Amino acid sequence: MPEEKKGKMTVGEAGHKGGETTSKKYGKPFYEEIGEMGGETTKERYGHEFYEEIGHKGGEKGGETTKERYGHEFYEEIGEKGGEATSQKYGKPFYEEIGHKGGQKVKKLIEEGKKAEG
């Protein structure tokens, strides 16, 4: 939707200019204070569950958008980078430890499954 022009600048440009002026006049603490007040009001009005819900929806939406924008290969690439960084940071003993823990968990689940069948 095209922005409505009033005079020499668009409504968006005027808003941006006003925001910059407010920022220069009041600084970062002003925005922190009004942000905190808004957060407290929202918490009082909607409760903690509201934040959990929007956080879940936001994460889901962000993941879908990232997937659409970058594709499957992007996740493979960042996964590989993360794996390499973890390997450099923690070394072979770390992988041996988590592998052992995973194996113990699988062993326990198999035993529980056998008990449930028998």
C-alpha positions as CSV (number, residue, x, y, z in Angstrom):
1,M,0.0,0.0,0.0
2,P,1.6,3.3,-1.0
3,E,2.2,5.8,1.7
4,E,0.1,8.9,1.8
5,K,2.1,12.1,1.1
6,K,1.4,15.2,3.1
7,G,3.5,18.0,1.8
8,K,7.1,17.1,1.0
9,M,7.4,13.8,2.9
10,T,5.4,10.6,3.4
11,V,3.7,9.7,6.6
12,G,6.4,7.1,7.2
13,E,9.2,9.6,6.7
14,A,7.5,12.0,9.1
15,G,7.2,9.3,11.7
16,H,10.8,8.3,11.2
17,K,11.9,11.9,11.6
18,G,9.7,12.3,14.8
19,G,11.2,9.2,16.2
20,E,14.7,10.4,15.7
21,T,13.9,13.7,17.3
22,T,12.4,12.0,20.3
23,S,15.4,9.7,20.5
24,K,17.8,12.7,20.5
25,K,15.7,14.6,23.1
26,Y,15.1,11.8,25.6
27,G,17.8,9.1,24.9
28,K,17.8,5.3,25.5
29,P,16.6,5.4,29.1
30,F,13.3,7.0,28.0
31,Y,12.6,4.0,25.7
32,E,13.7,1.5,28.3
33,E,11.3,3.1,30.8
34,I,8.3,3.2,28.5
35,G,9.0,-0.3,27.2
36,E,9.1,-1.6,30.8
37,M,5.8,0.2,31.6
38,G,4.2,-1.3,28.5
39,G,5.5,-4.7,29.4
40,E,4.1,-4.5,33.0
41,T,0.7,-3.3,31.7
42,T,0.6,-6.1,29.2
43,K,1.6,-8.6,31.9
44,E,-1.1,-7.3,34.3
45,R,-3.8,-7.3,31.6
46,Y,-3.0,-10.7,29.9
47,G,-0.9,-12.7,32.3
48,H,2.3,-14.8,31.9
49,E,0.6,-17.2,29.5
50,F,0.3,-14.4,26.9
51,Y,4.0,-14.1,26.7
52,E,4.4,-17.9,26.4
53,E,1.9,-18.0,23.6
54,I,3.3,-15.1,21.5
55,G,6.8,-16.5,22.1
56,H,5.8,-19.9,20.7
57,K,4.0,-18.4,17.8
58,G,6.8,-16.0,17.1
59,G,9.4,-18.7,17.1
60,E,7.3,-20.9,14.9
61,K,6.6,-18.1,12.4
62,G,10.3,-17.1,12.4
63,G,11.3,-20.7,11.7
64,E,8.9,-20.9,8.8
65,T,10.0,-17.6,7.4
66,T,13.7,-18.7,7.6
67,K,12.9,-22.0,6.0
68,E,11.1,-20.4,3.1
69,R,13.8,-17.7,2.7
70,Y,16.9,-19.9,2.9
71,G,15.8,-23.5,2.4
72,H,16.9,-26.8,3.8
73,E,20.6,-26.3,2.8
74,F,20.8,-23.3,5.2
75,Y,20.0,-25.5,8.2
76,E,22.5,-28.1,7.0
77,E,25.2,-25.4,6.8
78,I,24.5,-23.8,10.2
79,G,24.2,-27.3,11.8
80,E,27.6,-28.2,10.4
81,K,29.1,-24.9,11.6
82,G,27.7,-25.5,15.1
83,G,29.0,-29.0,15.2
84,E,32.5,-27.8,14.2
85,A,32.4,-25.1,16.8
86,T,31.3,-27.5,19.5
87,S,34.0,-30.0,18.5
88,Q,36.7,-27.4,18.7
89,K,35.4,-26.0,22.0
90,Y,34.9,-29.3,23.8
91,G,36.9,-32.0,22.0
92,K,36.5,-35.7,21.6
93,P,35.8,-36.5,25.4
94,F,32.6,-34.4,25.2
95,Y,31.2,-36.5,22.3
96,E,32.2,-39.7,24.1
97,E,30.4,-38.6,27.2
98,I,27.2,-37.5,25.4
99,G,27.3,-40.6,23.2
100,H,27.5,-42.8,26.4
101,K,24.6,-40.9,28.0
102,G,22.5,-41.4,24.8
103,G,23.4,-45.1,24.7
104,Q,22.4,-45.5,28.3
105,K,19.1,-43.8,27.7
106,V,18.4,-46.1,24.7
107,K,19.3,-49.1,26.7
108,K,16.9,-48.1,29.5
109,L,14.1,-47.5,27.0
110,I,14.6,-50.9,25.4
111,E,14.5,-52.6,28.8
112,E,11.3,-50.7,29.7
113,G,9.7,-51.7,26.4
114,K,10.6,-55.3,27.0
115,K,9.1,-55.2,30.5
116,A,5.9,-53.6,29.1
117,E,5.6,-56.4,26.5
118,G,6.3,-59.3,28.8
